Amino acid sequence: MKNIRNEQLYIKQNDFSDEMFTPDSIFFDIETTGFSPTNSSIYLIGCLYRNGQNIVVEQFFAENKFEEKDILLPFMELLSRFKTIITFNGIGFDIPFIKAKCDSLGVQERFHDFAYIDIFKQVGNIKFLLKLENYKQKTIENFLGIHRNDKYSGGELINVYEDYVKSPSNAAERLLLLHNYEDVIGMLDLLPILTYQHILNGAYTFENLAMEPYTSFEGKEGQEIIITLKNNHPVPKRVSFQQDEFYYTINKDVTKIRVGVFEGELKHFFPNYKDYFYLPKEDMAIHKSVATFVDKEYREKAKACNCYNRKEGLFLPQKDLIMQPFFLKTHKDKVSYFELTEDFLASDVMLKRYVEHIFNFSMNNKK
């Protein structure tokens, strides 16, 4: 078994990565000879952590398949010094694989003691924003403009390791160590990809709200509100998302949300229509306690489709009933509206509720 340790000065790249990569956190990545812990072995474990003003990449390398326990023991000892584990698909692959190996080799593991940040798992929540061909580590690195010296995949290196076990060579060892080294240290460079998720989770402040005219692709003129948010942390690249009535772009420092304003008449439907009468001439519903004062020839029992009052004005769409009262075009519509009032425009609380609802809708209804 070999223990390789490289230490270098930690150069802070951005505030976000610095906040995530605390002295209590550790990155790690494993290299295996296959996907099944029953039929495959771990031959390399790489770790990245902070040591004062430096960062350390420490690797535990099994020179043959009988040294799995020899690399697991010092790795588990190293882990015990930290509180947070940061991985790329570690929750889905690395940790279950290690747990299985620890069980079979009699090595004690305490993975339940840690907090976790799984970059791959969190990126899964924003695929609709990134629109990448796949979400492998190297693909995300390319999106972020991260350069690698290593040209191999983990699968391609299995044969390199098999040949190394039979006939050890410095060249093969360098290839194996380099791939794992760049996987581990590359995770630090991947952290800014998580800024998008943080913005969707509320990491912003309100900067501006404006109402502007616009012309649709069909040539129809209307108005839209533009909500400008100041991102708490800059994002790596501009991304955008559009679905139904909502369109937003996340730029480096600001996020802009555009929502079309409906101008005209909408209806507020009463849910308990059996308690109402409909007045055909007035095209409105009134409660039965008041309807007794109206001649029977001018009233009829209300139905779900006509138990409403009409309202003229400016309205914003909403996918959930976050604002009351709500208005509809027809009683079966799934999209409701609320009145665009001065109180709404002046309230940071209501604006935040509306923005949260837009972001939640986009995350829960990805196309």
RODO-2510 file (C-alpha; in nm, 4 decimals, decimal comma):
residues 367
     n   res          X          Y          Z
     1     m     0,0000     0,0000     0,0000
     2     k     0,1212     0,3471    -0,0825
     3     n     0,0192     0,6705     0,0896
     4     i     0,0832     0,9720    -0,1373
     5     r     0,0439     1,3204     0,0111
     6     n     0,0646     1,6463    -0,1862
     7     e     0,0309     1,9793    -0,0088
     8     q     0,0074     2,3233    -0,1650
     9     l    -0,1026     2,6754    -0,0768
    10     y    -0,4796     2,7213    -0,0742
    11     i    -0,5646     3,0022    -0,3141
    12     k    -0,9157     3,1267    -0,2514
    13     q    -1,1036     3,1369    -0,5825
    14     n    -1,4403     3,2741    -0,4710
    15     d    -1,6404     3,3351    -0,1566
    16     f    -1,8929     3,0606    -0,2307
    17     s    -1,6368     2,7789    -0,2604
    18     d    -1,4574     2,9102     0,0456
    19     e    -1,7792     2,8971     0,2472
    20     m    -1,8535     2,5419     0,1336
    21     f    -1,4971     2,4096     0,1705
    22     t    -1,4518     2,4633     0,5424
    23     p    -1,1687     2,3250     0,7605
    24     d    -1,4254     2,0711     0,8871
    25     s    -1,5016     1,9322     0,5408
    26     i    -1,3314     1,6716     0,3256
    27     f    -1,3687     1,5661    -0,0386
    28     f    -1,3053     1,2082    -0,1398
    29     d    -1,3339     0,9845    -0,4446
    30     i    -1,2650     0,6157    -0,4995
    31     e    -1,1399     0,4150    -0,7964
    32     t    -1,2679     0,0595    -0,8349
    33     t    -1,2313    -0,2316    -1,0729
    34     g    -1,6081    -0,2423    -1,1333
    35     f    -1,9503    -0,1366    -1,0083
    36     s    -2,0267    -0,4274    -0,7751
    37     p    -1,8518    -0,4400    -0,4342
    38     t    -1,9088    -0,8171    -0,4359
    39     n    -1,7122    -0,8776    -0,7545
    40     s    -1,4860    -0,5716    -0,7649
    41     s    -1,2281    -0,4050    -0,5449
    42     i    -1,1261    -0,0546    -0,4389
    43     y    -0,7725     0,0194    -0,5462
    44     l    -0,7424     0,3938    -0,4845
    45     i    -0,8985     0,6481    -0,2486
    46     g    -0,8227     1,0171    -0,2910
    47     c    -0,9024     1,2885    -0,0358
    48     l    -0,8837     1,6664    -0,0354
    49     y    -0,8891     1,8770     0,2806
    50     r    -0,7579     2,1982     0,4283
    51     n    -0,4541     2,2198     0,6523
    52     g    -0,4166     2,5745     0,7795
    53     q    -0,3351     2,7942     0,4787
    54     n    -0,2752     2,4889     0,2581
    55     i    -0,4785     2,2200     0,0882
    56     v    -0,3779     1,8550     0,0971
    57     v    -0,4501     1,5824    -0,1559
    58     e    -0,3917     1,2494     0,0160
    59     q    -0,4214     0,9220    -0,1745
    60     f    -0,4277     0,5642    -0,0514
    61     f    -0,3184     0,3275    -0,3281
    62     a    -0,3541    -0,0526    -0,3166
    63     e    -0,0704    -0,2025    -0,5181
    64     n    -0,2649    -0,5274    -0,5409
    65     k    -0,6163    -0,6546    -0,4670
    66     f    -0,5166    -0,7892    -0,1263
    67     e    -0,4481    -0,4397     0,0110
    68     e    -0,8068    -0,3118     0,0235
    69     k    -0,8167    -0,3274     0,4033
    70     d    -0,4773    -0,1565     0,4186
    71     i    -0,6138     0,1501     0,2377
    72     l    -0,9551     0,1496     0,4100
    73     l    -0,8147     0,1649     0,7641
    74     p    -0,6115     0,4887     0,7264
    75     f    -0,8884     0,6393     0,5134
    76     m    -1,1494     0,5830     0,7844
    77     e    -0,9088     0,7225     1,0429
    78     l    -0,8591     1,0349     0,8303
    79     l    -1,2359     1,0790     0,7852
    80     s    -1,2887     1,0830     1,1630
    81     r    -1,1209     1,4267     1,1787
    82     f    -1,3973     1,5921     0,9773
    83     k    -1,7690     1,6696     1,0025
    84     t    -1,8814     1,7180     0,6407
    85     i    -1,8170     1,4929     0,3419
    86     i    -1,8275     1,6435    -0,0070
    87     t    -1,8476     1,4013    -0,2997
    88     f    -1,9552     1,3654    -0,6593
    89     n    -2,2163     1,0862    -0,6558
    90     g    -2,0722     0,9590    -0,3300
    91     i    -2,4171     0,8983    -0,1835
    92     g    -2,5137     0,6887    -0,4845
    93     f    -2,1889     0,4975    -0,5404
    94     d    -1,8739     0,5613    -0,3349
    95     i    -2,0227     0,5396     0,0145
    96     p    -2,2408     0,2275    -0,0420
    97     f    -1,9395     0,0606    -0,2073
    98     i    -1,7116     0,1440     0,0859
    99     k    -1,9733     0,0345     0,3394
   100     a    -2,0036    -0,3039     0,1713
   101     k    -1,6262    -0,3447     0,1676
   102     c    -1,5959    -0,2430     0,5321
   103     d    -1,8583    -0,4997     0,6278
   104     s    -1,6837    -0,7789     0,4402
   105     l    -1,3339    -0,6856     0,5651
   106     g    -1,4259    -0,6113     0,9267
   107     v    -1,3429    -0,2401     0,9113
   108     q    -1,5515    -0,0076     1,1277
   109     e    -1,7206     0,2761     0,9408
   110     r    -1,9160     0,5732     1,0788
   111     f    -2,0720     0,7310     0,7738
   112     h    -2,3871     0,8127     0,9709
   113     d    -2,1870     1,0687     1,1724
   114     f    -2,1400     1,3150     0,8842
   115     a    -2,3232     1,5907     0,7051
   116     y    -2,3141     1,5463     0,3268
   117     i    -2,2863     1,7578     0,0142
   118     d    -2,3244     1,5464    -0,2995
   119     i    -2,2522     1,7680    -0,6002
   120     f    -2,4002     1,5196    -0,8481
   121     k    -2,7204     1,4832    -0,6472
   122     q    -2,7671     1,8598    -0,6148
   123     v    -2,6940     1,9198    -0,9833
   124     g    -2,9738     1,6748    -1,0560
   125     n    -3,2174     1,9371    -0,9286
   126     i    -3,1088     2,1945    -1,1896
   127     k    -3,0749     1,9864    -1,5060
   128     f    -3,3584     2,1905    -1,6553
   129     l    -3,1349     2,4982    -1,6250
   130     l    -2,8030     2,3522    -1,7404
   131     k    -2,9359     2,1422    -2,0316
   132     l    -2,6151     1,9349    -2,0611
   133     e    -2,5774     1,6157    -2,2654
   134     n    -2,5051     1,4244    -1,9423
   135     y    -2,4012     1,5077    -1,5879
   136     k    -2,0720     1,3254    -1,5505
   137     q    -1,7969     1,5113    -1,3688
   138     k    -1,5959     1,5815    -1,6843
   139     t    -1,9041     1,7172    -1,8642
   140     i    -1,9724     1,9629    -1,5841
   141     e    -1,6035     2,0554    -1,5805
   142     n    -1,6257     2,1368    -1,9520
   143     f    -1,9326     2,3529    -1,8870
   144     l    -1,7357     2,5440    -1,6232
   145     g    -1,4242     2,5699    -1,8401
   146     i    -1,2097     2,3482    -1,6168
   147     h    -0,9058     2,1970    -1,7909
   148     r    -0,7746     1,8470    -1,7157
   149     n    -0,4430     1,6835    -1,7919
   150     d    -0,5976     1,3394    -1,7415
   151     k    -0,7556     1,2044    -2,0604
   152     y    -0,8947     0,8744    -1,9283
   153     s    -1,2237     0,7660    -1,7757
   154     g    -1,2433     0,5500    -1,4648
   155     g    -1,3625     0,2583    -1,6753
   156     e    -1,0706     0,2882    -1,9153
   157     l    -0,8240     0,2768    -1,6241
   158     i    -0,9470    -0,0592    -1,4952
   159     n    -0,7336    -0,2406    -1,7519
   160     v    -0,4406    -0,0119    -1,6662
   161     y    -0,4684    -0,1179    -1,3020
   162     e    -0,5072    -0,4855    -1,3934
   163     d    -0,1852    -0,4627    -1,5968
   164     y    -0,0143    -0,2708    -1,3136
   165     v    -0,0935    -0,5480    -1,0646
   166     k     0,0676    -0,8022    -1,2971
   167     s     0,3626    -0,5832    -1,3889
   168     p     0,4026    -0,2615    -1,1816
   169     s     0,5362     0,0422    -1,3670
   170     n     0,5836     0,4063    -1,2793
   171     a     0,4019     0,5134    -1,5966
   172     a     0,0877     0,3162    -1,5109
   173     e     0,0974     0,4359    -1,1507
   174     r     0,1174     0,7985    -1,2651
   175     l    -0,1878     0,7544    -1,4882
   176     l    -0,3918     0,6005    -1,2061
   177     l    -0,2906     0,8602    -0,9488
   178     l    -0,3394     1,1535    -1,1869
   179     h    -0,6960     1,0568    -1,2744
   180     n    -0,7939     1,0258    -0,9093
   181     y    -0,6006     1,3409    -0,8151
   182     e    -0,7878     1,5480    -1,0740
   183     d    -1,1218     1,3908    -0,9765
   184     v    -1,0675     1,4975    -0,6172
   185     i    -0,9177     1,8416    -0,6640
   186     g    -1,1613     1,9035    -0,9488
   187     m    -1,4517     1,8755    -0,7066
   188     l    -1,3351     2,1958    -0,5404
   189     d    -1,3606     2,3694    -0,8775
   190     l    -1,7078     2,2188    -0,9263
   191     l    -1,8577     2,3863    -0,6200
   192     p    -1,9686     2,7041    -0,8056
   193     i    -2,2159     2,4892    -1,0020
   194     l    -2,4182     2,4794    -0,6806
   195     t    -2,4754     2,8561    -0,6838
   196     y    -2,7727     2,8087    -0,9192
   197     q    -2,9487     2,5833    -0,6694
   198     h    -2,8743     2,8289    -0,3884
   199     i    -3,0409     3,1101    -0,5825
   200     l    -3,3495     2,8965    -0,6432
   201     n    -3,3497     2,8263    -0,2692
   202     g    -3,3530     3,1969    -0,1817
   203     a    -2,9912     3,3180    -0,1904
   204     y    -3,0721     3,6616    -0,3329
   205     t    -3,1951     4,0079    -0,2396
   206     f    -3,4481     4,2226    -0,4235
   207     e    -3,2932     4,4941    -0,6347
   208     n    -3,5691     4,6312    -0,8553
   209     l    -3,9202     4,5801    -0,9892
   210     a    -4,0487     4,7452    -1,3052
   211     m    -4,3460     4,7218    -1,5408
   212     e    -4,2627     4,7555    -1,9080
   213     p    -4,4444     4,7210    -2,2409
   214     y    -4,3611     4,4304    -2,4697
   215     t    -4,4644     4,2843    -2,8041
   216     s    -4,5115     3,9092    -2,8370
   217     f    -4,3884     3,6983    -3,1287
   218     e    -4,7424     3,7131    -3,2657
   219     g    -4,7292     4,0927    -3,2615
   220     k    -4,9609     4,1310    -2,9643
   221     e    -4,8764     4,4192    -2,7341
   222     g    -4,8965     4,3937    -2,3583
   223     q    -4,7203     4,4627    -2,0324
   224     e    -4,4870     4,2560    -1,8179
   225     i    -4,3279     4,2920    -1,4787
   226     i    -3,9537     4,2474    -1,4512
   227     i    -3,8242     4,1452    -1,1086
   228     t    -3,4486     4,1934    -1,0662
   229     l    -3,2708     3,9976    -0,7934
   230     k    -2,9149     4,0455    -0,6724
   231     n    -2,7462     3,7039    -0,6486
   232     n    -2,5754     3,6417    -0,3143
   233     h    -2,2938     3,4735    -0,5085
   234     p    -2,1997     3,5093    -0,8762
   235     v    -2,2872     3,2149    -1,0984
   236     p    -2,0376     3,0691    -1,3488
   237     k    -2,2466     3,1163    -1,6656
   238     r    -2,5713     3,2708    -1,7810
   239     v    -2,8609     3,0227    -1,7919
   240     s    -3,2293     3,0696    -1,8637
   241     f    -3,5614     2,8914    -1,8211
   242     q    -3,9065     2,9426    -1,9677
   243     q    -4,2236     2,7564    -1,8920
   244     d    -4,5776     2,8751    -1,9437
   245     e    -4,6128     3,2314    -1,8129
   246     f    -4,2701     3,2558    -1,6512
   247     y    -3,9303     3,3350    -1,7986
   248     y    -3,6140     3,4002    -1,6024
   249     t    -3,2441     3,4370    -1,6688
   250     i    -2,9729     3,3862    -1,4096
   251     n    -2,6816     3,6073    -1,5062
   252     k    -2,3487     3,6297    -1,3263
   253     d    -2,4590     3,8791    -1,0610
   254     v    -2,8322     3,9297    -1,1144
   255     t    -3,1384     3,7207    -1,1879
   256     k    -3,4219     3,8680    -1,3945
   257     i    -3,7744     3,7267    -1,3869
   258     r    -4,0264     3,8284    -1,6526
   259     v    -4,3985     3,7647    -1,6104
   260     g    -4,6689     3,8789    -1,8493
   261     v    -4,9455     4,0913    -1,6975
   262     f    -5,3044     3,9982    -1,7845
   263     e    -5,5161     4,3063    -1,8482
   264     g    -5,8927     4,2652    -1,8677
   265     e    -6,1769     4,0921    -1,6893
   266     l    -6,1485     3,7804    -1,4747
   267     k    -6,3876     3,6005    -1,2436
   268     h    -6,3708     3,5137    -0,8762
   269     f    -6,5585     3,1848    -0,8273
   270     f    -6,7250     3,1006    -0,4972
   271     p    -6,6557     2,7388    -0,3923
   272     n    -6,9914     2,6708    -0,2238
   273     y    -7,2098     2,7435    -0,5276
   274     k    -7,5176     2,5772    -0,3707
   275     d    -7,5384     2,8719    -0,1317
   276     y    -7,5662     3,1189    -0,4223
   277     f    -7,8065     3,2359    -0,6903
   278     y    -7,7000     3,3499    -1,0345
   279     l    -7,8406     3,6700    -1,1826
   280     p    -7,8305     3,6311    -1,5650
   281     k    -7,8879     3,9965    -1,6462
   282     e    -7,6112     4,1162    -1,4149
   283     d    -7,3906     3,8128    -1,4956
   284     m    -7,2974     3,7636    -1,1310
   285     a    -7,3749     3,5463    -0,8314
   286     i    -7,5174     3,6604    -0,4970
   287     h    -7,5536     3,4750    -0,1691
   288     k    -7,8961     3,3210    -0,1075
   289     s    -7,9383     3,5352     0,2047
   290     v    -7,9466     3,8385    -0,0253
   291     a    -8,1185     3,6677    -0,3192
   292     t    -8,4509     3,6589    -0,1302
   293     f    -8,4847     4,0278    -0,2167
   294     v    -8,4633     3,9521    -0,5912
   295     d    -8,7670     3,8389    -0,7875
   296     k    -8,7548     3,4709    -0,8790
   297     e    -8,7823     3,5486    -1,2502
   298     y    -8,4479     3,7348    -1,2343
   299     r    -8,2541     3,4671    -1,0510
   300     e    -8,1647     3,1005    -1,0829
   301     k    -7,9771     2,8508    -0,8746
   302     a    -7,6063     2,8982    -0,9280
   303     k    -7,3865     2,6318    -1,0854
   304     a    -7,0141     2,5849    -1,0427
   305     c    -6,9547     2,7458    -1,3812
   306     n    -7,1481     3,0686    -1,3092
   307     c    -7,1040     3,1211    -0,9371
   308     y    -6,8737     3,4202    -0,9669
   309     n    -6,8190     3,7911    -0,9431
   310     r    -6,6357     3,9729    -1,2222
   311     k    -6,3320     4,1933    -1,1795
   312     e    -6,1638     4,4293    -1,4249
   313     g    -5,7976     4,5178    -1,3799
   314     l    -5,4357     4,4036    -1,4026
   315     f    -5,3496     4,0525    -1,2860
   316     l    -5,0489     3,8227    -1,2426
   317     p    -5,0618     3,4443    -1,2966
   318     q    -4,9936     3,1976    -1,0177
   319     k    -4,9583     2,8197    -1,0267
   320     d    -5,0488     2,7769    -0,6594
   321     l    -5,2978     2,9737    -0,4566
   322     i    -5,0347     3,1858    -0,2849
   323     m    -5,2277     3,5125    -0,3168
   324     q    -5,5915     3,5707    -0,2268
   325     p    -5,8452     3,6431    -0,3584
   326     f    -5,7740     3,4532    -0,6776
   327     f    -5,9393     3,4915    -1,0155
   328     l    -5,9932     3,2583    -1,3125
   329     k    -6,0939     3,2811    -1,6771
   330     t    -6,3202     2,9756    -1,6413
   331     h    -6,3988     2,7691    -1,3334
   332     k    -6,1949     2,4715    -1,4622
   333     d    -5,8746     2,6643    -1,5328
   334     k    -5,5593     2,5395    -1,3584
   335     v    -5,3866     2,8778    -1,3765
   336     s    -5,5243     3,1367    -1,1395
   337     y    -5,4532     3,5086    -1,1137
   338     f    -5,4353     3,7696    -0,8423
   339     e    -5,4780     4,1425    -0,8739
   340     l    -5,1629     4,3441    -0,9324
   341     t    -5,1963     4,6104    -0,6648
   342     e    -4,9765     4,8833    -0,5234
   343     d    -4,9624     4,6873    -0,1965
   344     f    -4,8137     4,3900    -0,3802
   345     l    -4,5581     4,6012    -0,5640
   346     a    -4,4490     4,7687    -0,2389
   347     s    -4,4228     4,4503    -0,0292
   348     d    -4,0937     4,2597    -0,0197
   349     v    -4,2734     3,9820     0,1691
   350     m    -4,5330     3,9280    -0,1060
   351     l    -4,2700     3,9625    -0,3787
   352     k    -4,0524     3,7003    -0,2125
   353     r    -4,3489     3,4654    -0,1800
   354     y    -4,4259     3,5119    -0,5490
   355     v    -4,0636     3,4561    -0,6594
   356     e    -4,0351     3,1453    -0,4399
   357     h    -4,3501     3,0100    -0,6024
   358     i    -4,2041     3,0680    -0,9529
   359     f    -3,8784     2,8911    -0,8648
   360     n    -4,0616     2,6035    -0,6945
   361     f    -4,2846     2,5639    -0,9993
   362     s    -3,9854     2,5443    -1,2342
   363     m    -3,8073     2,2869    -1,0147
   364     n    -4,1172     2,0712    -0,9721
   365     n    -4,2369     2,0906    -1,3328
   366     k    -3,9150     2,0479    -1,5305
   367     k    -3,9478     1,9814    -1,9016
***
